[in-house]
Amino acid sequence: MNTQLFSGKALSEVDVQLQAAISNHWVPSAVYGVYFQGYRFFGAFGQRRIEIDGWSSLPASLETIYDLASLTKPLATAALVGRYVDRGWISFSDTVLPDVTVFDLLSHQTGLQAWEPFYIKVRETGSWAERRELFKNLLSSQLNIPARPKRTTLYSDLNYMVLGHWIENLVGKPLEQLFTADVSLVLGLENSLHFRKLTSWVNEAPLESYAATEVCPYRGLLQGRVHDDNCFSIGGVSGHAGLFGDVKSVLSLTENFLPARSFFSPKTLKVLTDPAASVSDPGILSTRTAGFDLKTLGEAGLLPEKGFSSRTFGHLGFTGTSVYVDPVQSLVAVLLTNRVHPSRLASAGIKNVRKSFHQALVSDLFLA
């Protein structure tokens, strides 16, 4: 393939598809970043905040900071685990809970419930410290109530909540400080890829450099305050959600999951990105890696049948974010939207946006 074709080239079909997504009101804004064999492409469309409740509209740009939602799981929590495995501080086989290892939690093979609304009880408690203590107690109460047998794959926020607390207790520092010191600062991204720890649970004025998410019935317009209710209830930092970033920073960090660009050792990177073997039957591969999802290609998934290799892995975020990495093509695709703005109920088109973006990317890069 002659990659000189891409020197200075815009991704024209991607741009067309994302402009159409805005026109169709599938998402208020869409910002993308793509790394492909040494070249990078970026684009920004739509409004990071629409005109609502007396607030004026604001355009999206490459500098707009998005609530990454569940991208926190691979980009913060799994990344920290990988860094600490490489330092020899921990191993993937360390026991975190009875008969549950770090690897089990990373690859969602604990059988724990997918989600629990802890925030309903926690938000009525007093100080942040009291809230966090109650949250930990509520989380602990769920650890003996599996939804499925252990060693079967069930995606669960609880897995990464547990991992976040475990890492904090092990190292003796808050998760947001560990992420800054051992991930974002290493890459020079500390100002544009970070957690936003909350100091107050009363409504704050929107932070205009951030993409707005939902108009919450009890928190008002969320802009620069974490969307995830459970994460908010304990101060905006958790192993499952809470990370914010702009597209260039998210792309830069995600490139580290490519073998040629990684700050992980080859052995650690393999565990984080290769299909996870079932612990109960090593001959069966999970639909996940120790950090990422292995999405089905074709009509059943968000990636086209042709263009992305079968080794592609990625992750989605509830707010409308996604990352996909194809190590065979040396390709990273980042799409950031605020599809839950002003309401998650008006965002049914996000699957169409994601599918059309990846299909257009294949077309623009001549991969099919």
N, C-alpha and C positions, 0 to 999 in steps of 0.2 A: 504494500500500500504506500502510495506517495503522500506522506504527510505534509509535504510542501503545499499541497492544495489548501491547507487550512491556515496558512500564514495570513493573518489579518481578516479572515473570513468570518462573517457573522453567521449565526445559526438561524437562517431565514425561516425555515419551516417551524422551528421551535417558537420563534417570535410570533409568527402568524397564529399558531395554536393557542399560545398564552394570551394574546390580545383577544382572540375569540372567547376564551374562558372568561375574561373580564367582561366583555360585551354581553355574554350570556348570563352574567351575574352568578356564575358558579363559585367564584371567589372574588373578594374585593381587590386583592393584590396577588401577584406572583413574581417571585424573584428566583433566578436560577444561576447556578455555577456548574461548569463542566470542566473536568480535566480529562484530556485524551492524548496519550502518547506525547506528553511534553507541552501541549497547547492547552490554554485555558480560555473559556468563553463565559460571558456573563450577560445578563439582561434583567431589567426590572420594569414591571407594568402595574398599572392600577393605583389604588389608594391604600396607604397603610392605615388610614382612618377615614371612614366616610363621614359625611355631615350628619351628626346625630346629637340629640339632647343638648343643643346649644353649642356643641363643639364643631369647629370647621373641619373640612376635609383636608387631608395631607397626602401628597404623592409618595409612593414607594420609591426607594432608590437602593443602590448596592450597599449603602451604609445603614439601611433600616435593620434594626435588631428585632429578631423574631423570638417568640416563645417556642422553644424546640420540643416541648412536651416530652414524649417518650423517646426521642432521640437522646435524651439524657442517659438512658440505659446503656447503649453501646458507646457513646462518645465521652461520657464522664465515668460512670461506674465500672463498666467493663474495661475501659482504657486504664483507669487507676489500678484495677486488679492486674492487668497485664504489666504495667510498670513495676508493681511491687513483686510480682512473680520473677521478673527479670533481675530485681535487686536481691532476690533470695529471702525476702521477708515473709512471703507466703507461698503456697502451692495450690494448684487447682484441686488437689485431693484433700486439702485441709477440711476438717469437719467444722461446720458452722452451727448446725442443729443436730440433734440425734439422728444418725443415719442420713444426713444431708450434707453434701460437700459444696465447696465454692463452685465447682463445675456444674453440679445439679442446679444450683440457683441461677447461674449464668445462662444455662441452656433450657431453663423452664421445665426441669424434669422432677420437680418436687411434688407435684399433684396438688399444690395449694390453690385455694380459691383465686379466680381471676382478679377479683376486685372486691373491696368492702368499703362502704361509706363511713369510714371512721370519723370524718370531719363533722358529721352531724352532732356527735357527742363532744368532740374535741373543741369545736369553735365556741362552745358555751362555757369553757373553762377560763380561768383568770389569766395568769402570766404566760409568756411563751414557754418558760421552763416547765410550768405545770401542764401546759398543752402537750409538750413533747413527751413528758413522763406518761401522761394518760394515753397518748398515741402508742407509745411502746408497749404499754400494758394491753391495749386493745389488739395490737398486732400479735403479741405473744399468745393471746387467747385464741387466735385463729390458727395457730401453727399445728394444732393437733386435730384440726377439722378439715382434712383434705377433701377436695372435690373429686379427685381421681386417685388411683393407687400411685405410689411413688414410682419413679422411673418411667412414667408416661408423660408425654409432652402436653402441657397446658400453659399457655401464655398467662402470666400473672404479674400484676404490679407488686404483689406482696414479696415475690422473690427478690426484687431489687430494693425494696424498702429494707428488707432484712440485711442484704449485702451492704447497703449504705451505712446502717447502724454498726454493723460488724467492722467495717473498715475504720470508722471513726473510733470505736473502742480499741481496736488493735493499735492504731497509730497514735491515738491520743489527741487528735485535732479535729475540728469541724470539717465536714466534707467539702464545703466551698473553699476553705483554705488549702486543703490537699489538692483539689483540682487546679487551683490557680498556681500553686507551687510546682506541681509535678506534671501538669499537662499544658495549660494555656501559656504560662510564663516561659516554658521551654520553647514554645513555638512563637513567642512574641505576640501572643493574641490576648493578653490579659485584659485589655480594655474593650474588646469586642466579642469575647466568648467567656461567659461568666454566669454564676448564680447571682440572683438578687435577693439577699436576705432581708426580710421585712423587719421593721422596727415598730410598726403599728398595725393593728388590724382594723382601724377606721379607714374610711375612704380617703385616698390621696389624690391629688391632681394628676392627670395623665402625664406620663413622661413621653414627650413628643418625638424622640428619636426612635421609639419602639413602635412596632406594629400593634394596633389595637386588636384585642380578641373580643370576648363576649361582654355584653351588658348584663352583669350578674344581678339577680334580684336583691341580694344582700350586701354586695360589694360595689355596685355601680359599674361604670365603664372601666374595663381592665386594659391598661396600657402601661407596660413596664412592671406589672404585678402578675405573678404566676396564675395561669388559668386553672390548673388542676386543683380541685378543692381539697383533697387530702394533703397535698404539698403545701398549699396556702395555710392550712390549719396549724402547721407546725413551724411556720416562719419562712416558707418559700424555698427550702432546701431539702431534697430527699434523693435517695438513690434511683428513684423511678421517674422523677420529673423535677423541673426547676431551672434547667439550663436555658440560657438565652444566647443568641449569637447572630451575627450578620452572615451573609452568604459567603464572602471571601474567607472568613474564619472557619466556618463549617466545612468548606471545601478543603482548606488547608489541613485541618485536623483529620478529615476523612481520608485524605490521600495517604495518611500513615498506615492505612489498612491495605495498601498495595505493597507487595514484597520489595520492590525497588525503591520505595520512598518511606519505609517504615522506621519508627523509632522503637519498635519492639524487636526482640530477638526472633530469628526465623522459627524457632520451636514454639514460642509463645504466640506469634502471629498465626501459626497453623492451627492452634487450639481455638483461637478467637474467631477464625474465619472459615475453617473447614467444617463440613457437616458433622454434628455431634453424634458420636456413637451412643446407642442406647446402653445404659449401664447394666440393665438386666439382660440384654442380649446384644453383645457387641457386633453381631452380624447385621443388625438393623440400624439404619441411620435415621436420626431425628430430622424433622423439618426445620431445625434451627441449628445454628452454631452456638458457641459459648459467647453470645453477644448479639447475634444477628439472626434474621429470618432468611430462609431460602424460599423465595417466592416462586410460585408456579409460573412457567412461561406460557404464552398463548392466551386464549380467551378466558381461562380460569384465573389468570393473574393480572398484574399491573404492567408486565413487561411483554413486548411482542415476541412471537415465536422465534423470529429470526433477528439476529443482530446482537443479542446478549447471550453470552455463553451459559451453559448449565451450571457453571461454578459461581454465578453471580449471587451476591448476598446483599442484604439491605435492611432497612428498618423504616417504620412509619411513626409519625407523631400525630396525636389526636387533633391538634390545632391546625393541621394541614401541611405538615412538613414531611420530607422523606429524603433518604440517602440510599443510593445503590452503588455497589462497587463490583466491577467485572475485572478480576485479576488477569484473565486471559487477554482481554482487549486493552489492558492498562487504561481503564475508563472509570471515572467517578462522576455520578450525576446527582446534584443536590437541587431540590425544589422546595422553596419556602413559600407558604401561603398563610394567610390568616382566615381560613375558611369558616371559622366559628364567629366571625365578626359580621353583624352585631349579635348573631344567635346561631347556635349549632343546629337549630331546627331549619335554617334556611341554607344549608350547605350540602345538599344531597349530591351535588355535581362533582365532588372532589375526586371520585373514582374516575370519572370521565377526564378530568384535568390531568391526573397522573398518567393514565393510559395514553392520552394524546400527546403529552409531553415526551414520554419515552419513545413512542412510535416516531414522532417528528425528529427526535434525536438520532435515531437509527438512520432515517432518511438523510439528514444533514451531514452525518459523518460517513455516509456510504457504507454502512455496516451490513446491510441486507443484500 
